[in-house]
Amino acid sequence: MKKPLILITNDDGISAKGIKSLIEVALDFGDVLIVAPDKPQSGMGHAITVNHPLRLDKSVLFDNAYTCTGTPVDCVKLAIYEILHRKPDLLLSGINHGENTSTNVLYSGTMSAAVEGAMENIPSIGFSLADFDANADFSGAQLIARQLIEKILQKNFPPHVCLNVNIPKVKSGDIKGVKVCRQAHAFWEDRFDKRLDQFGKPYYWLTGEFSNHDKGEDTDLFALSKGYASIVPTQFDMTAYSTMAEFNNWEL
């Protein structure tokens, strides 16, 4: 029986502990190709590289692995069209160091890689652990990844959808289960830290606090707070269908 072909990428870079943890799980399910950024690309969202060349190099860190000088989405595109010349059977992104809940999905390079997979109609999952520590314990995230990969390879995956999976910062034995959720309505309250360089010219560091005003008990943030891993089915069609009739009434 032919093994499924699994493409793995991330946004923390190929040397991150999270991608190593994901590769360890994926190797039990199929043949694995790794194409990941050569440096951290967090917060790149769905950016692609158009203003300078992309470079793709073999990596010695893993078998059948490449580094890319571009973004996570660049990695997916190069893997499909320049390395494989076909679509993989499954795309996995992560495991990200830090959660990608709520509106963070819009900024996340991890999830943008999964969304790119969905655009190509590839079953795709983005995994994130709610722990920013470079040496975080990924055993719980590996447990959830193993369960999901096994299920997805058995099921008919809905077209043009990907899964945003977040795992709480708890020991693997303390994860209470998995909840399919909606994305919480929570946002960054942005601030900028203004400083002066050695020449007296101003520069800025983006800072702020993440504010959750969503009191629903069916959200990804609520699930994580209760010790559950959250799964949010995610799509790239951002049309606000519920408002179309209202705007048609404007008689533009």
C-alpha positions as CSV (number, residue, x, y, z in Angstrom):
1,M,0.0,0.0,0.0
2,K,1.4,3.4,-1.0
3,K,2.2,5.7,1.9
4,P,0.6,9.2,1.9
5,L,2.9,12.1,1.1
6,I,3.0,14.7,3.9
7,L,4.4,18.2,3.4
8,I,5.6,20.0,6.6
9,T,6.4,23.6,7.1
10,N,6.3,26.2,9.8
11,D,7.0,29.9,10.6
12,D,9.5,29.6,13.4
13,G,12.2,28.3,11.1
14,I,13.6,24.8,10.3
15,S,15.7,24.6,13.5
16,A,12.8,25.2,15.9
17,K,11.9,22.4,18.3
18,G,8.2,22.6,17.3
19,I,8.8,21.4,13.7
20,K,11.0,18.6,14.9
21,S,8.2,17.4,17.2
22,L,5.8,17.5,14.3
23,I,8.1,15.6,12.0
24,E,8.6,12.9,14.6
25,V,4.8,12.3,14.6
26,A,4.3,12.6,10.8
27,L,7.0,10.0,10.0
28,D,4.7,7.3,11.6
29,F,2.0,8.0,9.0
30,G,3.8,8.6,5.6
31,D,6.6,9.9,3.5
32,V,7.6,13.3,4.7
33,L,8.9,16.4,2.8
34,I,10.0,19.3,4.9
35,V,10.3,22.8,3.3
36,A,10.7,25.5,6.0
37,P,12.0,29.0,6.4
38,D,15.7,29.4,7.0
39,K,15.0,31.9,9.8
40,P,11.9,32.9,11.9
41,Q,9.0,34.3,9.9
42,S,6.5,34.8,12.6
43,G,3.8,37.4,12.0
44,M,4.3,37.3,8.2
45,G,0.7,36.3,7.6
46,H,0.0,35.3,4.0
47,A,2.9,37.3,2.6
48,I,4.7,36.1,-0.5
49,T,8.1,37.2,-1.8
50,V,8.0,39.3,-5.0
51,N,10.7,41.9,-4.6
52,H,13.8,39.7,-4.5
53,P,14.8,36.1,-5.4
54,L,13.9,33.1,-3.4
55,R,16.6,30.5,-2.6
56,L,16.0,26.9,-1.8
57,D,18.7,24.7,-0.2
58,K,18.9,21.2,1.0
59,S,19.0,20.9,4.8
60,V,21.1,18.5,6.8
61,L,18.8,18.7,9.8
62,F,16.3,16.1,8.5
63,D,16.0,13.7,5.7
64,N,14.2,15.1,2.6
65,A,14.3,18.6,3.9
66,Y,14.9,22.0,2.4
67,T,15.3,25.6,3.7
68,C,13.7,28.5,1.9
69,T,14.7,32.2,2.2
70,G,11.1,33.3,2.0
71,T,7.8,33.1,3.9
72,P,5.8,30.0,5.0
73,V,3.5,30.5,2.0
74,D,6.6,30.7,-0.3
75,C,7.7,27.4,1.2
76,V,4.3,25.7,0.3
77,K,4.4,27.1,-3.2
78,L,8.0,26.0,-3.9
79,A,7.3,22.5,-2.4
80,I,4.3,21.9,-4.7
81,Y,5.6,23.5,-7.9
82,E,9.3,23.1,-7.8
83,I,10.1,20.1,-5.7
84,L,7.2,17.7,-5.8
85,H,5.5,18.8,-9.1
86,R,2.3,17.5,-7.5
87,K,0.1,18.2,-4.5
88,P,0.9,16.3,-1.3
89,D,-1.8,14.2,0.4
90,L,-1.6,16.2,3.6
91,L,0.0,19.6,4.7
92,L,1.0,20.2,8.3
93,S,2.3,23.5,9.6
94,G,3.9,24.1,13.0
95,I,4.1,23.2,15.7
96,N,4.2,26.9,16.4
97,H,5.8,28.3,19.6
98,G,2.8,30.3,20.9
99,E,-0.9,30.1,20.3
100,N,-2.7,31.3,17.2
101,T,-6.2,31.8,18.5
102,S,-8.9,34.3,17.6
103,T,-7.8,37.1,15.2
104,N,-4.2,36.0,15.5
105,V,-5.0,33.7,12.6
106,L,-4.8,36.7,10.3
107,Y,-1.2,37.5,11.3
108,S,0.1,33.9,11.7
109,G,2.6,32.5,9.2
110,T,1.8,29.1,10.6
111,M,-1.8,29.3,9.7
112,S,-1.2,31.1,6.4
113,A,0.7,28.1,5.3
114,A,-2.3,25.9,6.1
115,V,-4.6,28.3,4.4
116,E,-2.4,28.2,1.3
117,G,-2.8,24.4,1.4
118,A,-6.6,24.8,1.6
119,M,-6.5,27.1,-1.4
120,E,-4.8,24.2,-3.3
121,N,-7.5,21.9,-1.9
122,I,-5.0,20.0,0.2
123,P,-6.1,18.7,3.6
124,S,-4.2,21.1,5.9
125,I,-3.7,21.6,9.6
126,G,-1.9,24.4,11.5
127,F,-0.7,23.4,15.0
128,S,0.2,25.8,17.7
129,L,1.2,25.3,21.4
130,A,0.3,28.0,23.9
131,D,3.9,28.3,25.0
132,F,6.5,30.7,23.6
133,D,9.5,29.0,25.3
134,A,12.0,27.7,22.7
135,N,12.4,24.6,24.9
136,A,8.6,24.1,25.5
137,D,7.3,20.6,26.2
138,F,5.6,19.5,22.9
139,S,4.5,16.1,24.1
140,G,0.9,17.2,24.5
141,A,0.8,18.8,21.1
142,Q,2.3,15.6,19.6
143,L,-0.5,13.6,21.2
144,I,-3.2,15.8,19.6
145,A,-1.3,15.9,16.2
146,R,-1.2,12.1,16.2
147,Q,-4.9,11.8,16.8
148,L,-5.8,14.3,14.2
149,I,-3.5,13.0,11.5
150,E,-4.8,9.5,11.9
151,K,-8.4,10.7,11.6
152,I,-7.8,12.9,8.6
153,L,-6.1,10.2,6.7
154,Q,-9.2,8.0,7.2
155,K,-11.9,10.6,6.5
156,N,-13.0,12.7,3.5
157,F,-11.7,16.1,4.3
158,P,-14.0,19.1,3.3
159,P,-12.7,21.0,0.3
160,H,-11.0,24.4,0.7
161,V,-10.9,24.2,4.5
162,C,-8.1,23.9,6.9
163,L,-7.9,23.3,10.7
164,N,-6.5,25.8,13.2
165,V,-5.5,23.6,16.1
166,N,-4.3,25.1,19.4
167,I,-3.0,23.1,22.4
168,P,-2.9,24.4,26.0
169,K,0.2,24.8,28.0
170,V,-0.3,21.8,30.2
171,K,1.3,18.4,30.6
172,S,0.1,15.8,28.0
173,G,-1.7,13.8,30.6
174,D,-3.6,16.9,31.7
175,I,-5.2,17.8,28.3
176,K,-8.9,17.3,29.0
177,G,-9.8,16.6,25.3
178,V,-10.5,18.3,22.1
179,K,-13.2,20.9,21.3
180,V,-14.4,22.0,17.9
181,C,-14.9,25.8,18.3
182,R,-15.5,29.1,16.7
183,Q,-12.9,31.8,16.5
184,A,-13.2,34.2,19.5
185,H,-13.9,37.8,18.9
186,A,-10.7,39.1,20.5
187,F,-8.3,41.7,19.3
188,W,-4.9,43.4,20.0
189,E,-5.1,46.8,21.7
190,D,-2.0,48.1,19.9
191,R,0.5,50.5,21.3
192,F,3.9,51.6,20.0
193,D,6.9,52.1,22.2
194,K,8.7,55.1,20.7
195,R,12.5,55.3,21.2
196,L,15.4,57.3,19.9
197,D,18.4,55.8,18.1
198,Q,22.0,56.9,18.6
199,F,21.5,59.7,16.1
200,G,18.4,61.0,17.8
201,K,16.0,59.7,15.2
202,P,12.8,58.0,16.4
203,Y,11.9,54.4,15.9
204,Y,9.0,52.2,17.1
205,W,8.4,48.8,18.7
206,L,4.9,47.4,18.3
207,T,3.5,46.4,21.7
208,G,0.1,46.2,23.3
209,E,-2.2,43.7,25.1
210,F,-4.5,41.0,23.7
211,S,-8.0,41.8,24.9
212,N,-10.8,39.2,24.9
213,H,-14.3,40.6,25.2
214,D,-16.0,37.4,24.0
215,K,-17.8,35.7,26.8
216,G,-18.9,32.7,24.7
217,E,-18.2,29.2,25.9
218,D,-17.9,27.9,22.4
219,T,-14.7,29.7,21.5
220,D,-11.1,28.6,21.0
221,L,-9.9,30.9,23.9
222,F,-12.5,29.4,26.3
223,A,-11.5,25.9,25.3
224,L,-7.8,26.6,26.0
225,S,-8.6,28.2,29.3
226,K,-10.3,25.1,30.4
227,G,-7.5,22.7,29.4
228,Y,-8.9,21.6,26.1
229,A,-7.2,21.6,22.7
230,S,-9.2,23.8,20.3
231,I,-10.0,23.1,16.6
232,V,-11.4,25.9,14.5
233,P,-12.3,25.0,10.9
234,T,-10.9,27.9,8.9
235,Q,-11.6,29.1,5.3
236,F,-10.0,31.7,3.1
237,D,-13.3,33.0,1.6
238,M,-13.7,36.2,3.7
239,T,-16.9,37.3,2.0
240,A,-19.4,38.7,4.6
241,Y,-22.4,36.9,3.1
242,S,-24.8,38.1,5.8
243,T,-24.3,41.8,4.7
244,M,-24.7,41.3,0.9
245,A,-28.4,42.0,0.9
246,E,-27.9,45.1,3.0
247,F,-25.4,46.5,0.6
248,N,-27.5,45.6,-2.4
249,N,-30.2,47.8,-0.9
250,W,-27.9,50.8,-1.3
251,E,-28.8,50.6,-5.1
252,L,-25.2,51.5,-6.1
